[in-house]
Amino acid sequence: MHLSSADRPEPGPTLAQLLALIAAGTLDVVVAPCGTGVPVSDVVLHDPGEERDEDAWAATGLVLLAVGVEVASPEAVDVLRAADRAGAAAVVMRRGARGPRAALLEAAERGRTALLTRGPVQSWTEVLGQLRTALVHSVPDRSGSAAGVDGLRLGDLSGLANTVADLVGGAITIEDPQSRVLAYSRMDHEPDPMRRLTILGQEVPRWRVVQLRESGFFQALWNTDDVVRLPADERYAERLAVAVRHGSEVLGSIWAAADGRPLAEDAVAALRTAARAAVPHLSHHRTWGRAAAWAREGSVHALLSGNGQAAHDVGLVRGRPYAVLVAEAYDGPEPAPGDAGQRAQRVLDVLALQAAAYRPGCVTARSGQRLYVLVPAVDGESDPARTLLATARSVPRGVVFAGAGPVVSDPAELPASRDAAELVVRVLRERAARLTPHGAGSAVASYAEVAAEAAVLRLLDRVEPLWQEISGPVHAMLEHDRSHGARYGESVAAYLDAFGDTAAAARHLNVHPNTLRYRLRRARELFGVDLADPAVRFLAETGLRLGPARPRS
């Protein structure tokens, strides 16, 4: 952040105006020696390392978010003094449990830079987003008047759409950069087929998006500040579109369609004005929409962890039956360069969208490579996630293990359904590791379909602590494999899985049957693993299921 006097942004709204537009409790003013009427030009994340070159470092009018600095820390005073010398309007630090030290308060009172603290609930990302949104909303429009769209509640996209519709004399749709519908104006006339499809699907149909992309329409839209015209044809009415952007960042677009009457003569000028006025509203929607989504996902995870009170926050109905679906995406043993994790995430994105469209009341939450779906049951059905499992089978790329837990009678019982669904995923993953190369292959199942294998896993979870405390021939064999890279355990496991069919086990291991017979004989001679003994077979089956010796190729 090295700003010359020529590069510094013009003074903007005051600190007081920004604080009035963000959520209560987000920031607290500790000391403001010049009051909160000081102008603010921008909000930036602050790196204390910038202070080392004080001649080049300037922060006039900036609000600095001192990430990693707590008001009680020793460096807090130095950070505040350096910011004051650079002309910063304010510095925000983390509050902490002890509060600011006397030395920090004294330094703040002697300077000009206001000292603010961040609340314990908000993250730095949320604070930055709220302040940036407030800054955009407060900056006066120097390029023209936004008459007719002032006075709307910040983030009221439906109100904005209706107001713009009155100005242009047509039907308005506000979309994000991915052509998903954020808001649309009231319908005074029968919409044309495209508007109907877009509103019902809450996004522009994919085939239409492809058409507009291939025709170059989107390229023209995203690369100009002006209104772009899409002529009418025999099926669809004329449309005007304009991008909504903040600086170089595209926030979305506004579309106007003839609504049973020609568009107003000044519709183009009205859309230009609307695009400027929409910036703070779309910024607010994006910031708070993400925050709300994070909070909702947190409530879902709290509910699945046993906090039944979170059902209200998630929107689940008490006394209604639900089931949990868990989908785990695997990116393959050798993901393409630069694509590690991305393919799996795209698979989960598709599943989340299809889950949301599957049935009203479906709720989703992500956790790493896993997607959790809470599915409401209707009309006494015992397996409401069956169609979703079929959806998982249809995903063409990546590897997906999806498991459906049993239906429970109330949201408070969802942790049991989640545990069962996660156990199904474990069964499918281990089954794939045994039967296919590198553990690859998609698989889906309900708990009822894998109940026996799931019960074995539950049993093994209980047995494992005891297994670690005892010793015997199987322990000796597995320890030898770990120490010497041998494959005796893998060979015994394949033999047991094949019910003693040496030829089938050898094929699974991709070795000659004589090689397998030699390994089994050596396992008996070296460690006492005699598979003719029922007790040894039982111990071998148990120990090999607990260890990594199952064959993977």
N, C-alpha and C positions, 0 to 999 in steps of 0.2 A: 504494500500500500504506500506508494511513493507518489504524492500528488504535488505538481507544481501549482503555482497560483493560477495559471491559465487553465489547468485541468480541473480545478476544484469545482464541484457542482454548486449551482446557485443555492442560497439559503432557502430552505423549504419551510414546512410547518414547524410549530414549536414543540418542545418536548411535552408540554402539557397536553397538546392536541393528540399526540401519539398515545400517551398514557390513557387518555379518555376513550380511545377506540379499541384498546386491547382488553382481554378478560380481566375482571377484578381478581386481585391476588397474584397475578403473574409477576409483577414487579413492585417493589417497595422503594420509595425515595428515602434514603437515609440522611443525606446532606445535599442541599442544593444552594450553594453560596450565592449564586446569581438568580435564584428562582427557577421555575420551570418554564418561563417564557422565552428561553433561549432557542434560536432556530436550529433545526436539525436538517442536514443535507443527505445523510445516508446512515445505514446501519450495517456494521461489518463485524466479522469475527476477528479478534485481536490476537496477534502473536507477539508476546513480549520481546522476542528477538528483534523486532523492528526498531526497538528503542535504542539499539546499540549505535545506530547511525543517526543521531538526532538532527543533524543538519539536513538530511534528506527525508526525514520522517515528518509528515504533516498529517494532522487529523482534524483540521478545522471543521467544526460543525458535525462531526461524526459521533454516533453512539457506538462505543466499543464494547463488544461482548467478550469479556476476559475469561475465556474458557479455561478451566483448570485452576483458576485463582479463587481461593476462598477468603472472605473478609478477615478471618482470624489468622491467615497464613503470614509468614514473615515477609514475603515478596509483595504483599498487597499494597503497602505504602509506596514502594518503588514504582509499581505499575501505575498507581494513581498520579503520582508526581510527574512521571514521564508523559502520561496522557494530558495532564494539565499544561505542561510546557508545549505540547504539540497542538494545543487548541481544541481538544475534544470537548464536545458538548456534555457527554456523560460517559461513565464507565459502569458496566454491570458486572458484578461478581456474585459468586455463589454464597448463599447466606450462611450455611453451616449451623452447627448446634450451639456454638459459643457466642456468635455475634461478633461485630467489629471490635477491634482493639482500640484503646484510647488514642494511640498514636495515629491510627488511620482516620479516626474522626477529626483529630486536630489538623491533620494534613488536608483533609477535605474542606474544612472550614476556612483555611488560609488560602485556598486556591480558587479557581473559577469553574472547574469541572464538577458536575453533579455526580454523586455516588449513589448507585442503585443496587439492589440485591434481587436475585432470582429466587422464587419460591421453591420449596423442596419437591413439589409435584411435577412442575414443568421441566421439560428437557430443553437444552440449548437450541435444538432444531425448532421446537415449538415457539420459543421466544423469538428467534430470528424470523420465523414465518409470520408471526403476529405483528411484529414491528414493521416488517417490510410491507405487509398488506395495509397496515394503518398509514404508512408513509405514502403508498400509492394513492390511497383514498383521500389523503389530505392535500396532495399537490394540486394547485389550481391548474385548470386546463387552459394553457396559454395559446393553444392552436384554434380555439373556437369555443362557442358556447355549447353546453349540453342541456339546453333548455328542454324541458319536457321529461327528462329522466332523472333530475335531481330529486332529493327527498325520499328516495327508496331506502329501505332498511338494507344495510350492507349485507350482501350475499343473497338478496331476494331475487333470484334469477327468474322465477315465474312472473313476478311483478315487472321486472325489466322486459321480459318477452312481451307482455301485454301492452306495456307503454310504447315499445318500439313498433308493435303492430299497429297501434293507433297513428303513429307518425308516418309509417310507410304505406298504410292502407292495404296490408296483406297479412298473411299468416307467417309467424316467426318461429324459428327453431334455433336454439342455442346449443352448440355441440362442442365437445372437447376435441383435441387434436386427433384422437382415434375414431372420430365420427360417432361417438356415443352421445345420446341425447341427454343434456343437462336440464333443459326446460323448454316448454313450448307455449305459445299463446293460446288463448281460448279459441274454440272453433265456432265461428258464426255461420259458416257455410260448410257444405259437404267437402271434405278434403279430397285432393286427387289421390290416385292409388299409391304414389310414392310417399306422400306425407303420411297416409294411413299406415303403410308398412313400417315407416321409420318410427312413428309414435308407438305403435303396438309392440314393436320389437325393441324399443328404447335404444336403437342404434340404426344407422343407415345400413340397409342390406349389404352383405359382403360383396355380392356380384355388382352392385351399384358402385361401391367403393373402388372395385377393380376397374370398372369402366372409367370413372373419373380420374383415376390415377394414370391409366394407360393413355387417355386422351390428352393428358397434360394439364387438366383443369386444376388439380391440387397443386401442381408446381407453380402455376400462375397465382393461385390463391395465397400460398404461403410466402411468396416472394414479392408481394406488393402490399402497400398500405391502402390501395384503392379498392373500390368495389368491382367484383368480377361478375360478369353476366353469363348465365346459362340459358340459352334460348329455349323457348317452348317447342314441343314436338307434338305428334298426334296423341301421345299418352299423357304427358306431364306438362304442367303449367310452367311459365317462365319463372326463373329463380335468379335472385341476386344474392351474392355472398361476400362477406368481408371478414378478414382475419382480425382477431383481437390479440394484440401483442403488447408486452411490456418490455421496451427496449428491443433486444434481438430475440426475446423468448416469446414463442407463440403459445397463448393461453387457450385458444379455441377459435370458434367462428360463429357468426350470426348469419342465418339464412332467411331470406324473405321470399315467399311464394305468392303469386296472385291468388287471392282467396275469393273466387267468384266474381271478381271485378278487376279492372286494370290497376296496376300499382300507381301510387301517387306520382305526380310529375317530379317532385323533389325527393323521391324515395332514395335515390343514390346519396344525396347530401345527408338525408336523415340517417342512413346506415353508417356513413362516415362518423357522424356525431355519436351514434349509438356505440360504435366500436371503441371510441375513446372513453365513453362513460362506463362501458362494461368492464374495463380493466380492473378497478378495485373489487368489483363483484366476483369476477372469475378468480382473482387472486385469493380473495377471502374463501371462496368455495373450495379451492384446491387445498389451501392450508388447513382449514377446519375440517374439510372432508377427510383428509388423511388422518388428522388427529382423532376424528370420530371413529374412523375405521380401526386405528390402533387400539383405542379404548374398547371398542366392541370386541376385537380379537382377545384383548386381555380379559374381558369378562367371560368369553367362551372358555378360555383356558382355566379361569378360576372356577367356573361351573363344573368343568370336567375333572377338576382336582378335588371337588367335594364341597365347594361353597355354593350351597343351594340358593342363597340370596341373590346370586348373580343372574338367576333365570330372568328376573325382571329387567335387568340391564340389557340382556341379550334379546328380549322380546318373546321368550317362550311362555307358553300358557301352562299354569299350574294344573295338575290333574290330567293333562293330555299325554298320551303315550308317544315316546320318541325312541329312535335308535341312533347309534353312532356308526358312521362309516369312516374308516381310516384308509387313506391312499398314500402309499410311499413310493416316490419316484427314485429311480436308480439310473445314473447317466451312462452306465456301461463301463467295462473294465478299462477301455482306452478311449476316452472322449476326444473329440477332434480338438486340435490346437485352438486355444482361445474360446472354446465352447464348454469348458468344464463347469458343470452345474447348470448351465443355461438351458440345455435341452430339457432336463428334468423339471426345471422351474416352469418352462413353457407348458409342459404336460400338466402340471398342477394348475396352472392358470386356466387351461381349457376345461379341466375337470371342475374347477370352482365355478366357472361361468355356466357349465351345463348343470351343475347342482343347483345353482340359483334359479335356473329356468325349469327345473324338474317339477317343483311343487312349491306353492306359497308356504312360507314359514321355514324353509330350509335355511340353515345358518352355517357359514363356513369360517374356518380359522386356520392359519398356517403356522407351522413350527418347523423351521429348517426344511428338510426334504419331505415333510409330511403335510397332508391336508386332512383336516377334521371336518366332517359334515354332520350336523345334527338334523336328522330327517324325521318329520312328524308322521305318525301312522294314522291312517284313516280307515273307517269301516271295519275295525277289528283285524286288519291285515297283520300277519306275523312277520313279514319281511319287507318293510317299505323301501329298503335300499337295493332291491333286486334290479330295478331298472338302471339305477346308478352304477351298479356293478357291470351291467351290459355296456354302459357308456365307457367305463374304464377299459373294457375289452376292445372297444372300437378305436382307441387312441393308437395311431399308426407308428409313432416314433417313441424311442425311449423304452424303459422298462418300468412297469407299474405293478406293485403288489397292493391289492385293495381287499380289505376285510370288513365285513358288516357284523356289528355286535347285535345281540338280541334286543327285542323291544322291551322297554321298561315303562312302568305305568305313570311315572312322574319325572319331570326334569331333575329333581333332586337325586334320582337313582342313576343318572347318566354315567357317573364314574364307572359303574359295573359294566355297562355296555361298552364304554371306551376300553376298559381293560380287556374285555373279550375280543374286541375288534383288533387291538394291538397284538393280541396273542395269535389271531388268525394271520396277521401280516408276518409274524415270526415263523409260523408254520409254513407259509408259502415261500418265504425267503429260504428257509433251510431245505425245504423240498426241492427248490430250484437249484440250490448249491449241490445237492446230492445227485440230481438227475440230469443236469444240463451243463455244458461248458461254461466256465467262469461265472456260474450263477445267473446266467442271462435267461430272459424269458418272462413275459407278462403273465400274471395269474391273479384271479379274483375268486373269492369264496365267502360264504356266510359262515357263522360260527357252527351252525348245525352240520355243515358239510365236512368240517375238519374237527369235530368234537373229540374224537379219539386221540388224534395227534396233539390237540391242544391240551387234553388231560395229561398226556405224557410230559409235555413241557412244564405244566404246573408241578407235576410230581418231581421232575428233574430239578426244578428250582428249589424245591424243599430238600432234595437229597444232596445237592452239591456241597453245602457246608460240611456234611458228614463225610462225603467222599474225600474231601481234602484232609481229613483227620486219620484215615486208614491207609494201609498199604497192601500190596499183593502183586500177583503176576501181571495183571493188566497195568497197574501203576508203573511197574518196572519197564514194561514194553513201551508205554507212552513216553516215559522219561528218556529212554534210549532213542526213540524217534526224534524227540526235541533236541537232544544233545548231538546226534550224529546225522540228522537229516534223512533218516531211514523211513521206510514206508510200510513197516509191519502193521501198524494200526490201521492204515488205510486199506490194506489187503484183507485184514480180518473183518473190517466193517463191510466191505463189498461182499465177502463170502456170506456174512450173516444176512445182509439185505437180500441176497439171492437164494436164501433158504438152503444153503449148502450146494447150490448148482455151480460147480467150479467153472464150467464153460461160460455161463452167463456172467459171472463175476469177473472173469478174465476179460471178456469183451468190454464190460463197463470200464475196467481199468486200462484197456487198450494194451494188454500184455498177453503173452502166450499162456495157456493153461498150465504148462509145466512150470513157468515162472511163478505163478500164483501158488501152486502146490509146494514149491521150494520155500517160498516165504512163510507159508503156514507151518511147514515142518520146522523151520528155523525158529519161528515164534514159540513153538512148543519146546524145542530143545534149549533155547537161550533163556526163556522167561517162565516157562511152565504154563503157557496159554494153550491148554488142551481143549479144543472146541468139542471134543466128544464128551466132556464133563458138563452136565447141565448147570452146575453152580458157576463154573468158569464162563460158560456162554452168557449167563445172566450178568455177571460182573463185566464181561467184555461189552455187552450191549449197553449197559449203563455208563461205563467209563468212556466209551467211544462216542456216545451221544453228548456227553458233557465236554468232550475235548474236540480239537480241530481235525480229527483224523478221518472224517468222512471224505470219500473221493470226490473230486471236483472236476473230473474230465473223463 
